[in-house]
Amino acid sequence: MSGILRPSVSLSLSAADAIANGAIQAVSTLKTHKPMVVTVLDSAGGVLVQKRMDGCPDGAYQKFSYAKARTCIHLNSSSRTFREKYTAEGEPPKFTQAAAMVSVMEGELIPVAGGVLIQSEDGSTVGAVGVSGAAADEDEYLAWAGVQVLRDEGKLLTVPENHCCKTLKAKL
């Protein structure tokens, strides 16, 4: 029986809640405060937590944050990686392929930074977090920062490993 089944590991609800709260707290580190939505998914892509900050419009940002996180689960990478793979070189066939993939997946893929894949120390996917409401680099930073709140409790890895946000407040 062991040859036909494989164990599945996923984030707990309390870990997902901590990640969401960490992402929300990280908004204060941006030069400009921007209310956002954060969605944390389990390893199968099910929603564990979705939070919308006060002042963030209902609707689109919730769908965007969900799609960013789902992109990570579906493609086992970050949503930025999906964008760069199909749009960075400006080649029409690749852009067409990305658009077709989004269409086939009925909006569960989005080629926009802001989705971060979460892995265990052995590289197994345990979940994903997507953020929407700010600029794409800021969204990705907030998602990444959310996962960092758990770095002392367990060995969680992120894809991407680091953020590239340039709009953080200067550290004192």
C-alpha positions as CSV (number, residue, x, y, z in Angstrom):
1,M,0.0,0.0,0.0
2,S,2.9,2.4,0.7
3,G,3.9,2.5,-3.0
4,I,0.5,3.9,-4.1
5,L,-0.1,6.5,-1.5
6,R,1.9,9.5,-0.5
7,P,1.5,11.6,2.6
8,S,0.4,15.2,2.3
9,V,1.6,18.1,4.5
10,S,-0.1,21.4,4.7
11,L,-0.2,24.6,6.7
12,S,-2.4,24.6,9.8
13,L,-5.1,27.2,10.3
14,S,-3.1,28.9,13.0
15,A,-0.1,29.1,10.7
16,A,-2.2,30.5,7.9
17,D,-3.7,33.1,10.3
18,A,-0.3,34.1,11.5
19,I,0.9,34.5,7.9
20,A,-2.1,36.7,7.0
21,N,-1.6,38.8,10.1
22,G,2.1,39.2,9.3
23,A,1.4,40.4,5.8
24,I,-1.1,42.9,7.2
25,Q,1.4,44.2,9.8
26,A,4.0,44.5,7.1
27,V,1.9,47.2,5.3
28,S,3.3,49.6,7.9
29,T,6.8,49.1,6.5
30,L,5.8,50.4,3.1
31,K,6.4,54.1,2.3
32,T,2.7,54.5,1.5
33,H,0.0,52.7,3.4
34,K,-2.2,50.7,1.1
35,P,-5.1,48.5,2.3
36,M,-4.9,45.1,0.8
37,V,-6.4,41.6,0.8
38,V,-4.3,38.5,1.8
39,T,-5.3,35.0,0.9
40,V,-3.5,31.9,2.4
41,L,-4.1,28.5,0.8
42,D,-3.3,25.0,1.9
43,S,-1.2,22.6,-0.2
44,A,-4.2,21.5,-2.2
45,G,-5.2,25.1,-3.0
46,G,-8.1,25.4,-0.5
47,V,-8.6,28.7,1.2
48,L,-7.5,28.6,4.9
49,V,-7.7,32.4,5.5
50,Q,-8.7,35.4,3.5
51,K,-8.5,38.9,5.2
52,R,-9.4,42.3,3.7
53,M,-8.0,45.3,5.4
54,D,-10.3,48.2,6.3
55,G,-10.5,50.6,3.4
56,C,-9.8,47.9,0.7
57,P,-12.6,47.7,-1.8
58,D,-14.6,44.5,-1.8
59,G,-14.5,42.3,-4.9
60,A,-11.6,42.5,-7.3
61,Y,-8.7,42.5,-4.8
62,Q,-10.1,39.4,-3.1
63,K,-10.2,37.6,-6.5
64,F,-6.7,38.9,-7.5
65,S,-5.1,37.7,-4.2
66,Y,-6.8,34.3,-4.5
67,A,-5.6,33.9,-8.2
68,K,-2.0,34.9,-7.2
69,A,-1.9,32.2,-4.5
70,R,-3.6,29.6,-6.8
71,T,-1.1,30.3,-9.5
72,C,1.6,29.3,-7.0
73,I,-0.2,26.0,-6.2
74,H,-1.0,25.2,-9.8
75,L,2.5,25.9,-11.2
76,N,4.6,25.1,-8.1
77,S,6.3,28.5,-8.4
78,S,5.6,32.2,-7.7
79,S,3.2,34.2,-9.7
80,R,6.1,36.5,-10.6
81,T,7.9,33.5,-12.2
82,F,4.8,32.8,-14.3
83,R,4.8,36.4,-15.5
84,E,8.5,36.5,-16.3
85,K,8.4,33.1,-18.1
86,Y,5.7,34.2,-20.5
87,T,6.0,38.0,-20.8
88,A,9.5,39.2,-20.0
89,E,10.9,38.8,-23.5
90,G,8.0,40.4,-25.2
91,E,7.5,37.5,-27.6
92,P,3.9,37.4,-28.8
93,P,3.7,33.5,-28.9
94,K,4.6,33.3,-25.2
95,F,2.2,36.0,-24.3
96,T,-0.5,34.2,-26.2
97,Q,0.4,31.0,-24.4
98,A,0.1,32.8,-21.0
99,A,-3.3,34.2,-22.0
100,A,-4.5,30.8,-23.1
101,M,-3.3,29.2,-19.8
102,V,-5.3,31.9,-17.8
103,S,-8.4,31.2,-19.9
104,V,-8.2,27.4,-19.6
105,M,-7.8,27.7,-15.9
106,E,-10.8,30.0,-15.7
107,G,-9.0,32.8,-14.0
108,E,-7.1,30.7,-11.4
109,L,-3.8,31.8,-12.9
110,I,-2.6,35.4,-13.1
111,P,0.8,36.5,-14.5
112,V,1.3,39.2,-11.8
113,A,3.7,39.3,-8.9
114,G,2.2,39.0,-5.4
115,G,1.9,35.2,-5.0
116,V,4.4,33.4,-2.9
117,L,4.8,29.6,-2.8
118,I,5.4,28.1,0.7
119,Q,7.5,25.0,1.0
120,S,8.7,22.8,3.9
121,E,12.4,22.3,4.5
122,D,12.4,19.3,2.2
123,G,10.9,21.3,-0.7
124,S,7.3,20.0,-0.4
125,T,4.6,22.5,-1.1
126,V,2.6,23.2,2.1
127,G,0.6,26.3,0.9
128,A,0.7,29.6,-0.8
129,V,-0.1,33.2,0.0
130,G,-1.4,35.9,-2.4
131,V,-1.7,39.6,-1.7
132,S,-3.4,42.3,-3.8
133,G,-4.0,46.0,-3.2
134,A,-0.7,47.6,-3.8
135,A,1.9,47.6,-6.6
136,A,2.9,44.0,-7.6
137,D,6.4,44.2,-6.0
138,E,4.8,45.5,-2.8
139,D,2.2,42.7,-2.9
140,E,4.9,40.1,-3.3
141,Y,6.9,41.7,-0.4
142,L,3.8,41.6,1.9
143,A,3.2,37.9,1.0
144,W,6.8,37.1,1.7
145,A,6.9,39.1,4.9
146,G,3.8,37.2,6.1
147,V,5.7,33.9,5.9
148,Q,8.7,35.4,7.6
149,V,6.8,35.7,10.9
150,L,7.0,31.9,11.2
151,R,10.7,31.5,10.4
152,D,11.6,30.9,14.1
153,E,8.8,28.3,14.5
154,G,9.6,26.0,11.6
155,K,11.7,25.8,8.5
156,L,9.4,27.3,5.9
157,L,10.9,28.2,2.5
158,T,9.4,30.7,0.1
159,V,9.5,30.9,-3.7
160,P,10.8,33.5,-4.3
161,E,13.4,33.2,-1.6
162,N,13.7,37.0,-1.2
163,H,11.6,40.0,-2.2
164,C,12.6,42.8,-4.6
165,C,10.4,45.6,-3.2
166,K,12.1,49.0,-3.4
167,T,9.4,51.0,-1.7
168,L,10.0,50.2,2.0
169,K,10.5,52.8,4.6
170,A,14.1,53.5,5.6
171,K,15.2,51.5,8.7
172,L,16.1,53.7,11.6
